[in-house]
Amino acid sequence: MSGRTHARACPERTCVGCRERAAKSDLLRIVAIEGACAPDPRGTLPGRGAYVHPAPVCLDQAVRRRAFSRAFRAKEALDTADVRKYVEQAAT
């Protein structure tokens, strides 16, 4: 052993709104629960997750592009009211 320490890799995810890569800790995980999107700030809810910056601009872009329906492989549009409320509270 040479005594060198290895830098740990920081996991990265892509924001479904702006499509930019960022550290996983900088993004908000969203999960689909019974036809609606739910915020998962701790990242512990089961199921497939989609990531978005906790900013209204990125959330608006994701909704406009129907990115959540595509990410969760849903046939219909998902309700994003809970996520919008969470993002607006986090912004203030």
Backbone torsions as a table, in degrees:
resi	resn	phi	psi	omega
1	MET	NA	136.8	-177.0
2	SER	-91.7	-5.3	179.6
3	GLY	86.7	0.7	178.9
4	ARG	-77.6	143.6	175.2
5	THR	-98.8	141.6	179.8
6	HIS	-93.9	132.0	176.9
7	ALA	-73.2	132.4	-179.8
8	ARG	-78.2	138.0	179.0
9	ALA	-73.1	136.6	177.7
10	CYS	-92.3	123.2	-179.3
11	PRO	-63.2	139.3	179.1
12	GLU	-116.7	149.2	176.4
13	ARG	-135.0	163.8	179.3
14	THR	-106.0	130.7	176.5
15	CYS	-70.9	127.9	-179.1
16	VAL	-74.1	-11.9	178.3
17	GLY	-84.7	-62.8	-176.1
18	CYS	-94.9	-8.6	178.2
19	ARG	65.4	23.9	176.8
20	GLU	-99.3	145.9	178.3
21	ARG	-83.6	140.6	179.7
22	ALA	-150.0	166.2	176.7
23	ALA	-62.4	142.5	-178.7
24	LYS	-56.7	-34.9	-178.7
25	SER	-70.4	-18.3	-180.0
26	ASP	-88.3	-9.2	-176.0
27	LEU	-108.8	158.5	177.3
28	LEU	-101.1	127.8	178.8
29	ARG	-84.4	135.8	179.0
30	ILE	-119.3	136.7	175.9
31	VAL	-124.4	156.0	177.7
32	ALA	-96.9	124.9	177.9
33	ILE	-130.4	112.3	175.5
34	GLU	51.3	52.6	175.6
35	GLY	78.0	11.6	178.6
36	ALA	-137.2	152.1	176.4
37	CYS	-87.2	138.1	179.5
38	ALA	-128.9	137.2	177.0
39	PRO	-71.6	143.5	179.0
40	ASP	-131.5	74.1	-174.9
41	PRO	-63.9	-28.9	179.2
42	ARG	-86.1	-15.6	178.1
43	GLY	73.5	31.1	-175.5
44	THR	-113.2	-9.0	-179.9
45	LEU	-70.2	145.5	-178.2
46	PRO	-75.2	157.6	175.0
47	GLY	105.5	178.5	-179.8
48	ARG	-67.0	141.3	179.5
49	GLY	-121.3	149.7	172.3
50	ALA	-122.4	147.3	-175.4
51	TYR	-115.6	141.9	179.5
52	VAL	-145.7	147.6	173.7
53	HIS	-64.4	139.9	179.2
54	PRO	-77.0	58.9	-179.8
55	ALA	-133.9	140.7	-179.0
56	PRO	-58.2	-31.9	-178.4
57	VAL	-63.8	-48.0	-179.6
58	CYS	-67.2	-37.3	178.4
59	LEU	-64.7	-42.2	177.9
60	ASP	-61.7	-42.0	178.5
61	GLN	-63.7	-40.6	179.9
62	ALA	-64.9	-40.8	179.2
63	VAL	-67.9	-42.9	-179.4
64	ARG	-63.2	-36.3	179.9
65	ARG	-83.9	-4.8	-174.3
66	ARG	59.0	38.8	-175.6
67	ALA	-70.2	-32.8	-179.3
68	PHE	-69.4	-42.1	177.4
69	SER	-60.9	-39.6	179.6
70	ARG	-70.4	-42.2	-177.8
71	ALA	-66.4	-36.1	-178.3
72	PHE	-95.0	3.1	179.2
73	ARG	55.3	44.1	-179.6
74	ALA	-95.0	147.4	-179.6
75	LYS	-77.3	-35.5	-177.3
76	GLU	-113.9	170.3	178.6
77	ALA	-68.9	143.6	-179.5
78	LEU	-99.4	147.2	178.7
79	ASP	-75.7	127.4	-177.1
80	THR	-113.6	18.8	-176.4
81	ALA	-62.4	-42.3	-179.0
82	ASP	-65.3	-39.7	179.5
83	VAL	-66.6	-43.0	179.7
84	ARG	-61.2	-42.5	179.2
85	LYS	-63.0	-42.3	179.6
86	TYR	-63.8	-45.1	-178.2
87	VAL	-65.6	-41.0	179.6
88	GLU	-65.9	-37.5	177.5
89	GLN	-68.2	-37.2	-179.8
90	ALA	-70.4	-29.1	-179.0
91	ALA	-74.2	-24.3	-177.6
92	THR	-94.1	NA	NA
